[in-house]
């Protein structure tokens, strides 16, 4: 009676002091997996030993998974393991470790080999006895062989053994405990099992099984020990010396019983490598065929969904395939493929080129991509209808003999690219035309600059010649000569101002293109700003007998003080006045009227018969800045009316464009660059306004513009102060300069500029000291009363070196040896170190003199009771031809207080000098 399986109680196993683990066993395919292990097992290194990848651990795992009970113990390393089947269904196995002293036993392999040898010899003897008994049973049971001598039967048995050894079918027999009893030559060859006796025991065949098939083989073994035959496919590891990955065999096994007990496992194996390779090749062919079909389906799907037209045609049958995009692109009706003809698709002008390309492709040659037009048309972004342009690419498919079997090609819509090329060519032509116009503008500008210079030279020569010709006998006519010289000098001034306006226009245009012009609002009186500007034109208009009139419109009431940028407003007004004077001189009636007004709402596009060019101003962005204040929004407008030659309607359309004048004859007759009105338009747009014109040929023109602004609160007037333009301001400035007697250090490297500017300053009562560069300026300062450091004690120069006082430095920016920016930085550095400090007595005296003589009320308001002990900075005014805003900022960053651009007049220089001296004094008084 079979023993009952042990109960599986995990709680008892957990507290067992013997290292124990539990695995699942079954006749089906089950991987070796430790499903439970107790604490004693987990504390040791048993898991690493059991699951090691070496041969001994593999054979141990095979023994543990075996279902039979024939071998109850197994030695792995120095540990003897016992196993018992557990569970109600006998599908669990409990494996325990029993530790012992390895010195008291022989080596495991030696012991196992010896025991295996004894066991195999016993089995062999038993095998011989069974053979004899089997032969006797056959002779007794079969009548046909009863009379056969025993010797013949033995010979026949041996013959069968010999035939079995010679067979290509592997034959084997194993004992239930996994020990090899017998195997023929074919089995040894297929399995690569070693022939040595020690290797025949302990499931040694499991070490030869392909790793992926160990679970399958173990499942088959467990099925056999349960008394059930099994046939299965498996793989041995590859035989040495072969290129195979593994050796495929088909195994048929059955259990052998004797006296009702399992005696052995017998079976045979046949080599099925060739069948497997054929099977794999067949599967590969099927998979390749399926992949080909899948690729064909994908290509067909791709061809239908492709955004380009695809076609395939043969030389004999014509078109064989086109996709849907082909019909969509060509506009052809959906018909059978063989009814499609290129002649019906291609534009007639390009058909010959297409047919030539098709003929070349049919000959087996690959042609370059061809671009041609279809009969179908499209409408581009410019609303122009034209033929669709396509690019064709054709690829011939040839056989091994070079004959063309078919041609596959694509059509790609390039109409957009062709249209873009046309637009690009047009833009290039326009750019070349703009370049030509720019070159003409440069030529014209050069001409405009040369003409004033010519007049300047001629007038100067006239003055010099006249003065040289004077002698005592001509004293009676000296007054007439002086009048002639004055006229010539006035012409020089006018020509120079004209040249300056041309340069200013070019500079302003460059700033507009670079977005460098900023609108800086201040609180002003528009009437005062405009009336002061008109005084600049009084002399010029008087000489040309032009009546210049200024009117304040009644709409200006309530807009006496506003926020705007007076310099940008006057730049537009001066451009309009310059044009009005130019076109009015020489006319029978010569009158120019300037009208100033205001409104709280934006003027309409057509205002007082004037059509404005642009009503999309930027006043919303400008007026929302904090420097404009928070008062109500408004608009200031100016109108310039003249009785000049007027403009035609066609001429008015060309105004306000870059480098454009009303007619080509305008430049020839009146001169000019064609930039003034374009700049005026850009400046009005920057100020949130617009500009326009209304003109009648032969009658005159009216130019008007407006700018956006905000209302401002005026200062509270005092009894002694009157708000408005000051009369004879020029005279008061000249008088103030002469009485102030300023000490000026002029730092200028150009000798001519040194001479001219110093003479002008001396004429206005200033004391001028000259330095040729920054080094000379610093040397001069070391000899001034400002220098607090040590001086050179050279006896040859000490008596001649008299400390000099200084009110302001006029510093050129670009100079050799040391430039003005470097010199200014050093001066400020000396002041920080205390090396440049004005004496207190000199500082107080100079401040009081300036304050008493200044014509501006702001200087008279300085309180003289304020302490004057604090040192002050030396005022530095940059004098340079560099007039861009970034260059002025560089000068200020270097330590200069302000800047004035060349060319300038002395009366323009005085307000800046006066403001700098006052500002620096106020800083020192704080």
Secondary structure, DSSP 8 states (H G I E B T S, - for coil): -----B---HHHHHT-SS-EEEEE--SS-----EEEE-HHHHHTTHHHHHT-SSHHHHHHHHHHH----S--EEEETTEEEEEEEESTTS-EEEEEEEE--GGGS--HHHHHHHHHHHHHHHHHHHHHHHHHHHHHHHHHH-GGGTTS-HHHHHHHHHHHHHHHHHSSSEEEEE-TTS-EEEE-HHHHHHHT---SGGGGSSSGGGGGB-GGGHHHHHHHHHHHHTT--EEEEEEEE--TT---SEEEEEEEEEEEEETTEEEEEEEEEEE-HHHHHHHHHHHHHHHHHHHHHHHHHHHHHHHHH-SSEEEEEETTTEEEEE-HHHHHHH------GGG--GGGTB-GGGHHHHHHHHHHHHTT-----EEEEEEEEEE-TTS-EEEEEEEEEEEEEE-TTS-EEEEEEEEEE-HHHHHHHHHHHHHHHHHHHHHHHHHHHHHHHHHHHHHHHHHHHHHHHHHHHHHHH--GGGGGGHHHHHHHHHHHHHHHHHHHHHHHHHHHHHHHHHHHHTT------EEE-HHHHHHHHHGGGHHHHHHTT-EEEEEE-GGGTT-SSEEE-HHHHHHHHHHHHHHHHHHHTTSSS-EEEEEEEEESS---SEETTEEES-----HHHHHTSGGG-SS-EEEEEEEEEE-S----HHHHHTTTSTT--SSHHHHHHH---S-HHHHHHHHHHHTT-EEEEEEETTTEEEEEEEEEEEE-------TT---S--TTHHHHHHHHHHHH--EEEEE-S-HHHHHHHHHHHHHTT-EEEEESSHHHHHHHHTTBTTB-S-----HHHHTT---B--SEEEEESS-SSS-HHHHHHHHHHHHHHTSB---HHHHHHHHHHHHHH-SSHHHHTS-TTS---S----EEEEEES---HHHHHHHHHTT--EEEESS--HHHHHHHHHHHHHHHHHHHH-
